[in-house]
């Protein structure tokens, strides 16, 4: 099991995991929308940087969105499982079972923040360990802020300190790692860039990468949070970045060891 320790204060992307990490994705091309409407989401379990492999997803345990218009508004939760449809997603090396969610306009018709939450079924890694990644992706409609910074009560989660949908290239993003409602001191995090743009029509990753890593250390990057569970990462390139915290809670599933992990997706935009 991975164990963490912390670097205090402002830290930027550095170090690396020795291998590409698994990331549960909730993908849509744009997270900051002018107006509401229908929304198409892809739920894929993959390696974001090299897009070499897609792991099969089993039936989703939970999938919902929490909407809040304005910081004083009432948060409303909507179950989205009825909109899920199984698809085959093509990576550069294989095809795997994934899901598509076509969200009707009635769900996203109002301004404010929309916190999408996915709890997938545990994934058996090899023969000796399950992985379950509690995943969040946060969108905004109309520029009216809401509940982007609020925890949603998951066993493990990353709570943003900056809006995940409003980040300039060259800026930083901050967050707090939480487990069982408390900050996790000295948490270890893994960061990957979504390097192959998803083709929404073909249900596939595009072959051409956005960047070329000069060394494997730049593919799955590692950082450490501080003693309060807080972290800061640099944002050097526009696009989607996945932040994962592995091995936050150790438990069992089907009499096999299981780890609960937290994932948050943030989007970065170029200044033009």
N, C-alpha and C positions, 0 to 999 in steps of 0.2 A: 504494500500500500504506500502511496505517496504521502509524505509528511511535509508540512510547510514551516517556514519561518519568515520573518518580515523585514523589509527595509522601510524605515520611516520616511515620511515626507513625500515630496514630488519625485516620482520615478517614471521613466519612459520605457518603451519596449526594449527588452534586452534578453540575453541568455536564450536558452531553447530547450524544448523537449527533444529527446533523441529520435522520436518518431512522430509522424503526423497523428494528431488526436482525432477522436470521434467527436462530431458535433451534430446535435439535432438541430435542423433548420426549420424556421418558419419564414418563408421567403415571399416577398412581393417586390416589384421593382422600385416603388417609391413609398417612403414612410410619412412624408409631410405632404398632405393634399390640400388643395384650395377648397374643394367642395366634396361632400360625401357622395356615395353611390355604390354600385356593385364592386365587389373586391374578389380577386382571385389569389388564393394562397397555395403555396406548395410546401408540403411537409416532407422533408427528406433527411435521412440519417447518413452522413457521409464524412469525407475528409475535405474540407472547404478549399484548402490551398491548392492541392494538385488534382482534386476531383477524380481520383483514380478508382475509387471504389464506393459503391452504395450498399449499405447494409439493409437487409430486409426489416421493415417495420411490421410488428404485430398489431392487432387491433388497439386503437388508442383508448387509454383509460379515461382521460379528461381532456376536453378542448373547449375553451370558453374565452369570452372577452369581457373586460370590465371598462365601462365607459363613464367618464365624468366630464361635464361641461363647466369649466371654471373651478377654481380651487375651493370655492364654497358650495359647489353643486353636489348633488346626490350621486354617489357611485351606483351604477346599475350593472348587474352581471347577466350575461346572456349565454346560454349553452349553445355551442356550435357543432356538436357531434352529428346532428342530423344532416349537416351540409358536407360531411366528409365522403369522399369516394376514392376507392383504391385505384392507384395507377402504377405503371411501371416507369421507373426513372432511370435514364441512361447516363452513366458516368463514362469516363474515358476508358475504363477497363472492364466494366460489366453493367448489368442492369439489376436493379433491386426494387423491392416492393416499397412504395411510398404512398402518400395521400395528397389529394387535391381538395380544397375547400372553396366552393363558389358561394361567397357571402352575399345575400341579397341587399339591396339598397336600404331596406327598412332598418337594417342593423346599424348602418353607418350614415344615417341621414342628418345627424346633428353635428355641430362643431364640438371640439374638445379632444381629449385624449382617449385612446383606445388601447388598453393593455391586453394583448393576446397571450394566453397561457396554454401550454401543451404539456400534458403528462402522458408520455408514451408508455407502452408496456415495457417491462424490463427486457434488455437485450443480452443474450447469453454470449459472452466473450470467451471463445474457446470452450472448455468443458468445466471450468472451475470458478467462474465469476459472472454475475449479472451486473449490468450497468443500467441505471435509470436516470435520464437527464430531464430535469424540470426546466422547461424552456420558456423564455419570455421574449416578445417582440412588441415594441410600442410604437403606435402611429398617432398622428394628429391631423385633425381636419379644421381648417379655417384659422389656425394660429392661436386659438383660445386654449390656454393651458388647463390642465386638470390634475389627474392623479398619477402623472408619470413618475413621481418620486415616492409614491407610497408602496410599502410592501403589500403583497397580496395574500400572505399567510401560508405560503408553501413551506414544506419541511426544510428545503434549501432554496435560496434564491439570491440573485444579485440585485440590490436596490440602487438605482441610479442617483447620483448627486448632480448630474447634468442631463439635459434633455437628450434622450437617445436618438431623436429624429432631427436635431438641429445642431449639427457639428460642422465647423469649417475645417477644411484641410489645413494641417499645420497646428491645429489646436490640441487640446487634451480632453480626455473623458475621465470622470471620477465616479466611483461607486463604492458600495459597502457589501461585503460578503456576509450573508446571514445563514444560520442554521438553527432550527427550532426557535426562531424569533429573536435570536441574539447574534451580535457581531462575532465573527470568527477571527481571533487573533492569528497573525502569521499565516494566513491562507495562501496557498499556492494557486496561481491562475495560469491558464494557457490561452494564448491569443492567436487566431488565424484570420488571414484575409481571404475573403471569397474571391478567389483568383480567376475562376472561370465563370463567366456570366451565365446564369440559367436561361435557357430558351423556354419561355412559358408555353409556346405552342407545341413544341416537340417533346416536352418533358425530358429535357436533356441539358447537360452542361455543354457550352460551346468549347470547341477544341483549343482555340487561341487563348493563352493566358494573358492576364492583365499586366503581370510583372514576372521577372525571372529572379529567383533568389540566388545570390552569389555564393551561398553556403547553406547546408541543411539547417543550421541554427536559426535561419531567418524564416523557415517555413512554419514551424509551430513554436512560437516564442513564449518564454516563461517569465513571469514577474511574481513578486511577493507583495502581499498587503502589509500594512503596518499593524501595530499592536491593537488598534481599534477596528481591524478588519477593513480599513479603507485602502483604496488603491487609486493610482492615476496612471493612465497610459497615453502615449503620444499617438497622434493621428496623421501619419505622413502621406496618406493617399486616399482619394475619394473612393467611395464604394461601401460595401457592407463588411463589417468586422464582427467576428464571433468571439465572445469572451466566455470561457468555461472554467469552472472550479471543480476539479476532480476529487473524488473520494471524501466528500464532506461528511457523510453519515454512513457507517458500516452496519449492515444488518443481514438478514437472510431472506431468500425467496426460493420456494420449492426445495428447501433443505440445502441450498447452495448459497455461498457468500454473495452478497449484493452491496454495491455502493450507490449512494444517491449523489447526483452531481447537479450543479446549477449552470445554466447557459443563458446569456443575454446577447441579443443582436443589436448593433447600433449602426447607423448610416452616416457617412461623411460626405460632404458636398464641397466642390471646388468654389472658390471665390472667383467670379468672372466680372 
